[in-house]
Amino acid sequence: MQRLLFENSPYYIILCLLAGVGYAYLLYKSRYTWSKKINQLLFSLRSITVFFLSFLLLGPIMKFITNEYERPAWVFLMDTSTSIGEVMDSVSQESFIRELDKTKKIIEASGYDVKWEDLNGNEINSIKATGTISDINRGIQNVVNEFEGKNLAGIVLISDGIYNSGTSPIYSPLRMPVITVGLGDTTERVDLILKNIAFNKIAYQGNKFPVKAQVLMQGIINQDVMVTISRDGKVISMLQKNAGTRTLVDFDFQLDATEKGIQRYDVSVRPIDQENNKRNNVTSIFIEVVDGKKKIILIAPAPHPDIKALRAVLDKNSNYEFIVHIPGIADANATYLKPGGAELIIFHQAIDLGGRTISLYNALAKGPTSLLLMIGSQSNVRQLPAYQIPVQFEYRGQWDEVTPIINSNFLDFGFSENSNGVFSEYPPVQVPFGKFTYPPNANVLLYQRIGSVITDRPLLLSWEAEDKKIAVLIGEGLWRWRLSEFADSGNTEIFDELISKLIQYLSTRDDKRKFRSFPLQNEFSESEPVLIESQVYNELYELIYGNDIQLELRDEAGKITKYSYTTSPGGSRYRIGGLKEGIYYFKASTNLNGNTEEVTGRFLITSKNLEAQNLVADFDLLRKLSIETGGRFYRADQLSLLTSELGKTKAANLIHTDESFNQLINLKWVFFLLLTLISMEWFLRKFLGSY
């Protein structure tokens, strides 16, 4: 579709027409040597040419309107978790897929596009019941996000209604119908389910630690229930209770933490004769027995929300004891406020304007403990050098607003891949405005970003002095970061990772070995690969590459598996997949200057057997979801009714309109039209002997 627009009044077209006719009249009114018809033709060509040239001076614009028709789409969202495989054998699955394929073809013939996806957002063409978790709400949201702004007619959810991850899909607002197809068996079976195990992942050697087990009674009452906890194949504790009429029975254990390291405990419920599903009667827990907690002392002149944000992160880690000292408000034990009384000391608002914490700083800064100095609005930034803090500001009483960005050259610890994306959405923190100097040997962890401009001014930096680490965090308002991330994503994973790794980095003594090898985390799940990183250093403690690394992995049964690889820039990590649940011990070795260097360690592989917990299909949830969204519920044997209903609905295409503008003089056909008119007139006049 095209329309002609004008920059000037269209009434000027009349003047263009008069100009074309008048000019041609003056040229061809005199006597001529050719026939009258030829003269009329030449008159017309000159009139059209002059009119068109005059018309172009008006600046006409062509408006092009393009309509693109998008077919509506139905997404068949399939639950491919193992709970489906428990109630549908391979023959039933193949038969169901054939019926679904017929449904797809009939719906496509009605003018729809049809796509099959699993709950993880992957496109599929069959049911492979191998999923370890069921997050129905996430699966629906994946489809909604994928088809945002597109012509999504609705979702057909094929599931047993059992979800064991995420939130209930009923409470998520949706603007399209969700048709549900129920698979599985809704008959309640006799089952003893080891529902929940509550325990601390860290225990301290020589102490007792609690383990709480909950057993769900399904389809049975007045049953004696026995729960045992075993270690290395030996029962170390046992409790028995009669359930009576209760559906949930609690068992509380107190175990002794004797040996250091990661310890495996097997928790099991003695099965009864009527049970068919016994896989949910046993699970394993892993507890790390350690020497004691690291003490982290925070000293501040006054309460502040940033302190609460730090506490929220550190209190999650049972390796740390977080102690806050605010003079006159929250006084810590005097033994903690002596040099060497903690692994890390944090000074909030260092050096404070009121001088409430300066005496403590003078006493503790000379000790062996690492320091984290947080510079804020109550810090006397002009006096930092006077207290041997080598950070000097050109401070004029003004403050700037910045967000963090990772220094890609910082290698002492890593950040998650999406950290910078999350950081860019954080609200800004307040920092002193202007340039400042800092130690030349400092490592910058985070730079300041003002708007979208990345500066060379550090936001977080650290250096070593007298065998201890000193870090300076320039900025106030960290608590807003944590709240913002939770509001955007429902968790605080990136903020917590930043603070946790920073605290761990500062509170840990430097490893002076020239060969290091370690897993990137202490605990992995069966569904993810284990990553082991190896680093080799020269005499100047600079990273070097090209070393052959030999890895030896030993499981709990004593089976040894060997691997080898060569380090390279960007290739210092080795990936090991397919490991089953258990504790693994590894030994890494390499040859360095003619000597064999070795590093040993351990890590944990955990398994979440969530799908075996419950095999009773929840059709009520599917019905509610359909009612809430304007859809309908069908059983698996009613698939033909679903096919008939969808086949009758009229497919409404979505029209996408695109508008573009172009001046008429820029169009190629206009040039060739003028060239043709002028050439024809010139050729006729030359042919007839004129000029």
MIDREN-562123 format. One record per residue (C-alpha): x, y negated, z. Coordinates in steps of 0.05 Angstrom, whole numbers, plus 5000, padded with zeros to 4 digits. Example, Ala and Ser with C-alpha at 12.3 -4.5 7.8 and 13.67 -1.06 7.14 Angstrom:
MIDREN-562123
524650905156/527350215143/
//
This chain:
MIDREN-562123
500050005000/502749314980/500748604993/503447944966/504947385016/507146675004/511746205041/507945605010/500745484992/498245964937/494845364903/501745194875/500645784827/496145334786/501844844778/506445414757/501245624706/500644924679/508244864676/508845504636/503345314587/505644594580/512844774567/510845294515/506044794482/511444264475/516244774445/511445104395/506544544376/510944304318/511144614249/514145304244/516445764189/513246394214/506046614217/500946364266/500547034301/508047054312/507646344339/502246544387/506547124410/512546684421/508146174457/505646724504/512546984519/515146294536/508946124578/509646774618/517146684627/516645964652/510546124695/514146714727/520546314741/516445754772/512446264811/518846544841/520645854867/514645914914/518346474952/513147034946/514247624993/512048334982/509248695043/509849455038/505449885083/507150625087/502751125123/505651785148/500852325171/503052765230/499453425241/497153565312/501054095350/499354625400/504954875444/504455585471/508255555537/510256255558/512256485628/518056965614/519857105686/521157815711/514557825749/511257875680/515458475663/513458825728/506158845707/506858905630/510859465599/514359375532/508459675492/503559185525/508258605512/508958785438/501458855430/500258185464/505457845419/501958125357/495357825380/498857165394/501857165325/494957255294/492456675337/498256245313/496756375239/489256225247/490655575284/495855355232/490755495177/486155005214/491154435204/495454495267/502754615279/504255155331/510555225373/512555755424/516855545483/518955845550/518755475617/525955225606/524154865541/527355385495/523855565430/522156315429/518456815386/517357375436/516557525510/523057735543/521457775617/528457625644/527356955679/529656935752/525056355773/518256075752/517555325751/510855215715/510554465729/517554355700/515654755638/509454325627/513553685638/518753925587/513253965535/510353285554/517252965549/518853315483/512353075450/512252375480/509451915426/507752515382/501152845363/500553375417/493653685416/494754085479/498454645515/496755375519/499955635583/500956395584/502856595655/501057005716/500156355756/505956515804/510955955813/516856005861/520555365843/518554645836/511754355854/504754575838/502654385767/495754195792/498253545823/501753275761/497352805720/496553025648/493152695589/492153305546/488353945556/492054545585/488755205564/491055775608/491656515592/492356965653/497057555652/498158065707/494258395762/490458005815/489358615859/492658505927/497459075943/499959336009/506659006017/511658786070/515258176044/521657886073/519057196061/523956696090/530956736122/533156116160/540456066180/546355576182/551355686127/557055496174/558355806242/564055686289/568556256311/567056506382/559956226382/553256546372/549056326312/541556416300/538256776243/530656746235/526957236190/519657186171/515857796146/509357696107/504158236118/500058346056/494058816055/495559136123/494359006198/496559306264/503059546233/509659646270/514959246233/522459346242/527658856217/535059016218/541358616204/547458996179/554758816167/559559256128/554159796127/553259806203/546959566238/549059016287/542058796309/535059066306/528158806326/521259136323/514458816332/507159006321/504058516272/497058586300/492458136259/497957646240/499857546168/506657246183/511257546236/517557186261/523957546282/529357136318/536457406321/542757146356/549157406324/556457336344/561256966298/567557386307/571757396244/573756776204/571856716131/565556846091/561557416122/555957806089/549858026129/544358466099/537358336126/532158876113/525159076132/523759816140/518759996084/512260366097/509260936056/503860516022/508760015991/510060015917/514559405912/520559515959/525259035925/522658465969/524458846032/531858676033/536358076021/543357856037/545757226071/552756946073/555556546130/562356216133/565756256201/570555676212/574855406268/571354746284/568154116257/571853526228/570452886265/568552276223/568351626264/564751016237/566150356273/561649766257/560149086288/552649166279/547449656253/546549676177/542550096126/549050316093/550850686157/544351076154/545651256081/552451536100/549551926159/544152226114/549652526070/554552746124/549253056170/547753556114/554753836120/555754246183/563254196173/562853466197/561153136262/559152426245/560051936303/557951206301/560950696347/557650006350/560449616411/554949486462/549649846420/552150556407/558550696445/562351326425/566351756472/572951406488/576952026469/574651946397/577151226394/584351396405/589551506350/589052216324/582052316354/578752426286/580252656215/577552006185/575751316212/570950876173/570850126188/564449806164/564949046150/572549066160/575348576184/568848326216/567747576223/565447636295/571748016316/567848566351/571849136320/578648806307/581949066371/579949776352/582549666282/589249426308/589850046353/587450576303/590450306238/597450476265/595551196279/596051806232/588551826214/586151646144/581951016137/575950806096/574950056097/568149796074/568349066054/561748696061/558548026073/560748026146/568048176129/573247636135/576047746066/581047176071/584347506132/585348206103/592748116088/593847856159/591848546184/596548906136/590949076087/594248946019/587948695985/587847945972/581747585944/581346915909/575046815949/570846175942/564846385984/560946665925/558547385914/557347775851/552648365835/555848985805/554449725792/559650285791/562950635732/567851215738/575251125722/576451685672/583851705692/582351885764/583952625772/584152775847/576953015845/571553055792/564652765782/558553085751/557852975676/551652545683/554352105739/555551485698/548451525670/545651545740/550451005764/548050535708/540950565737/543250395808/541349705836/547549255842/551549175905/554348515931/561848415921/566347795931/566447385867/573047285832/579547645820/583647995873/590148365879/591249065907/597149545915/600349755850/600450485872/592950495885/588450995849/581950695825/575951155833/570550665810/570850025771/565849445775/560849365719/557248695713/550948815672/553549215613/560648935617/565949395647/571148985684/578149175707/576449015780/576049615826/569849765866/572950365902/580450495906/585350875950/592750935962/597551286009/601450956064/605651296118/602951996101/595751796107/590351576058/587150896058/581050746015/577450086005/570150055984/568549345961/561049255964/554949226008/548149545995/549850285982/543250476015/539550205954/543350695910/540751285948/533551035949/533750865875/536351545854/531051895896/525551455865/528051625794/529552365800/526652615866/533552775894/540052425914/544852925883/549652425850/550051945909/551052525958/556452815914/560152155911/560152055986/561552786003/567452845956/570252165979/569852386052/572853066037/578452735996/580252246051/579552726110/583853266078/591353256082/594853246014/597053905986/604353815968/604754475931/606654435858/601754985839/594454955859/588655385839/581655345867/574355475849/570454835835/565555015889/565155525945/558555815924/555756005856/549356335834/548956965791/546056545734/551956075728/559356185710/564956135761/569855575745/576955625771/581655045760/589255105761/594054515765/601554525756/605953935776/613253745763/618153455813/614852775807/608053085821/605752945750/601053435717/604453885666/601354375617/603055005579/603855465640/601056175636/596256295694/594857005717/588357105755/586657715796/579457795821/577458295875/570258445896/567758725962/568459435937/575859325922/575159325846/580358875814/579558505749/585158125716/584857505671/590057045641/590056375605/594555785589/593455085616/592754505568/590153785571/582653865579/583554625588/585754725660/579455105679/577755835669/570556075664/568456755690/561256975678/556957575694/559157665767/554257995814/552357785884/557857845936/564357555963/570157525914/577557435931/582157145878/589657085869/592656605818/599956605799/604656255751/612056195738/614955525757/622455375750/624056115750/619956255813/613156585819/608156135854/601756445883/595156175910/589656575942/582456395958/575356645958/568456445934/561356695940/556256935888/549056905911/542757205882/535756945890/530757515881/524857035880/520957405826/520458045867/517457675926/510357655899/507258055841/499957875853/497657425796/494456765816/488856645766/485556135813/491455655802/490755745726/483255605729/484254975771/489654725723/485054815663/479154475698/483553885720/485953765648/479653915609/481954595584/479255305594/481755945626/482156615589/484557295611/489557655567/484058105539/480057485518/485357235469/480557315411/475756815444/481556315450/483156425376/475956305356/475355665398/481855355373/480255565301/473755165304/476754515329/477953975277/485253775269/485953015274/492352765241/496152195274/497751625226/504451285234/504550615197/510950295175/511149575149/516949265111/517848585077/522048395017/522347754975/519747864905/526047584874/530148134906/526248694871/529949014813/523849074768/522948314771/529948224742/528648714685/521848394670/524847704662/530547984621/525548344576/521347714565/527347274550/530547794505/524147904464/523247164451/530647064434/530747664387/524347434350/526846724341/533646974315/530347474269/525846934241/531746474229/530945994287/535445874346/
//
